[in-house]
Each structure stands twice: as structure tokens, then as C-alpha cells.
Amino acid sequence: MAIPSKKNIGGAAAARSGVKPATPGKTLEKEAPEHFPLACRNFIFMIAAGALIVLGFLLMLGGGTTTEEFNPDIFSTRRIVIGPTLSFLGFVFMGIAIILKPRK
């Protein structure tokens, strides 16, 4: 195994020795916010849609029927209509929030 010289040091060895690897023309440039795929507005809509999904699942919660006792609450409107509808709308709004183009 050859001992690396200062000219061919790269990667972690270069970081330890303080020598910068030779990469001409390669510099990191900060990207402008208008080039980001999602804006702050998208994230706010995504958080609202996620809260709607969680609310729908919470409305569907409840006890079930056992072999000893029948629970008529499993057929309530809250659990079979409102909860699933809110969850479904939350998933639809999540897709819309992701697809929505940011303002210029």
C-alpha cells in the first residue's frame, strides 16, 4: 500500500490533514427560495390536512362488540360516516397541498 502524498489526498484523509481536494469549478451555491419545490404555504396546508386525517381517525375510535354484549355504538353516524369522510377529505387535501404550485 502506497503512502499518499499531499497531492493525492482526498475525502476523510484530506479533512484530517487540512488539505483541500482538487475539484476545480465545483462550488456549492445557495439555491434561491423561488426554486424550492414546496413553499411555506404548502407545508401549512399539509399540516392542516394531516390534522384532518387524525381527527377523522379519532372520530372512528370506540369500543367494539364482544361475544357477551352487543354494542350498538359501532353503527353510529359518527363512526361510519363522519370519521371516514373527514379522513378521506384529509387525504385529498394532502394531495392538493403537495401539488399546489408556490406563489412567485
Secondary structure, 3 states (H helix, E strand, C coil): CCCCCCCCCCCHHHHHHCCCCCCCCCCCCCCCHHHCCCCHHHHHHHHHHHHHHHHHHHHHCCCCCCCCCCCHHHHCHHHHHHHHHHHHHHHHHHHHHHHCCCCC
